[in-house]
Amino acid sequence: MRFDIEQLMDGSRLSPLHWRVLILCGLAAFLDGYDVAVMAAATAPLAHAWHVNPGDLRWIVTAAVIGIGIASLFVSPLGDYFGRRSVLLASFAVVALSTLMGSTAGTPRELFAWRLLTGLGLGASLPNALALGAEYAPPRTRTALVALLACGISLGSAMSGLVAPWILALGSWRTLFLTGGAVASLAWLPLFALPESLRFLAARGADPERIGRLLERLEPGHRYTPGNTYILPEQPGARRLSVSTLLTPRLAPATLLLWLVFFLNLGLLYFMSTWLSTLLNESGLPLPQALRIAAMFQIGGVVGGFGLAWLMQRWGPYLVLAVSYTLTACALALLGTHVTEPALLVALILITGNGINGGQVALNAVSATLYPTAARATGVGWALGVGRIGAIVGPLATGTLMSAGIQLGHLFWLAIVPTLACVVAVLLLRTAVSRVNTSVPMDLSSGSAA
């Protein structure tokens, strides 16, 4: 008999195998989040140990982001050829090993190389962990479960800041990398319990018995018998489209505005994630306190991701994002006045985390609904690709300004400019999207408006 994989999985309820996949993918996302943020916690003690201005470490600080950008384009897609599980296991091993080796670096060049390799691993492991979790999650709960997986990244980054003071008390900046690499190495072993994606197996014509036995564990009503075959339904319009499709007269205004917001928001996100603890420390806070307060930026992102999603269901994404960015600009203005009261600092950083980190979650949802089905993957991929450029530019520009001796409070004030630009851009995007939705249908096969 022929069975449609999608229909069988769509009817399944959460089973022990579902939970195994989701928990292990969440663990990978959590530990990847830790490794993304460990350099932020290490920057201040590393600068002190090497007797340099923190801004002089800007290339080391940005190395992992550069690696993530490269891997997102050239390594992560290997999951479509070799399987999600295989690429996740291999890339996570790279993350664990390079993080461990970062603790042995004796020169800036060595540490840059290890952090770049860490980024290459992260850029492949994160997308494949999220993809594997999404492909096993039942459709009716898929959005919420994938959002939880994505929040694991922010929680891992927050944990990096919260535990860093205790880890530093045991040693030096090297201990941060040693601990992170050791934990990731230990966590790598349970990941072997992950099954391969059923959709990938069906698409590659894998052994039907292997597919059938997995389906039995997902859908109790299904039983494999010799002779069963498993197929994926045809996906109309699933062919790869060029970027020119996104720049037709109908879509170009919305596309360019979306790219602008992604560029600015990811630049702000990585500026704050990378440099916030160092800025707080340089402004006079003890390093342990600076690390814990900076972790609130990630916590604000987790809360903001769910909070903004809930509000967007009621008032639409553009108004909600505009208000959120406006509140973020106000919080940045106050941060620039050299606030030292811990309670006020925590509140302001939670607001910025909500607006910037949580805002990125909301923007991902906007990009996924802006384009027609046949252009959706291309549209989301290019938005994230342009955003990665901002993720590199933001931390590098901040480090350059710090190295030039700019007052630290002025960095927060400078960040107000791209934040307010996001306010204007999302409001203009609302108008552009309205025009897309009210215009005549577009013929994607010809790449032009009808």
Number of C-alpha atoms within 10 A of each C-alpha: 9 9 14 13 20 17 11 16 19 14 13 20 16 13 12 11 16 17 14 16 24 24 16 21 27 24 22 29 27 24 28 29 24 24 28 25 25 25 26 23 32 23 23 23 17 18 17 12 11 12 9 13 18 23 24 18 21 22 22 21 28 26 24 28 27 23 21 27 24 19 22 25 14 12 18 24 17 17 20 13 11 12 20 27 22 19 24 29 21 14 26 29 21 23 31 27 21 23 30 25 20 24 20 15 15 10 9 13 12 15 22 21 19 25 29 24 25 31 31 29 31 33 28 32 34 27 20 28 27 22 18 27 26 22 19 24 24 20 17 11 12 15 14 13 19 21 16 16 25 23 25 23 26 27 21 26 28 30 22 27 27 21 16 23 18 12 18 18 11 11 10 15 24 20 20 28 24 20 16 22 26 16 14 24 19 11 18 21 11 11 20 13 12 20 16 17 21 24 20 19 18 18 15 14 13 14 12 19 16 12 22 22 14 17 21 14 16 22 17 11 11 14 12 17 12 9 9 14 20 24 17 16 12 7 8 8 13 12 11 10 18 12 14 11 23 24 16 16 12 22 22 16 19 27 22 16 21 27 21 20 26 28 25 25 27 25 26 24 25 24 25 27 24 27 24 22 27 24 21 24 18 15 16 11 17 11 20 20 17 24 26 21 24 31 30 26 30 30 24 26 29 26 16 26 26 19 15 22 19 13 14 18 10 9 10 15 22 21 16 21 25 22 13 22 28 20 19 25 24 17 22 24 19 17 23 18 13 16 15 13 8 13 10 13 20 18 16 24 25 27 26 31 28 30 33 31 29 30 28 21 22 24 23 14 16 17 22 18 13 19 21 14 15 18 22 18 17 17 26 20 16 19 23 22 19 19 23 24 18 24 27 24 22 24 26 25 15 22 24 17 17 19 16 12 11 12 12 19 19 17 18 23 18 14 22 22 12 19 26 17 17 24 21 16 20 24 16 17 20 17 13 18 18 12 15 20 13 8 12 11 12 17 11 18 11 9 17 16 15 11
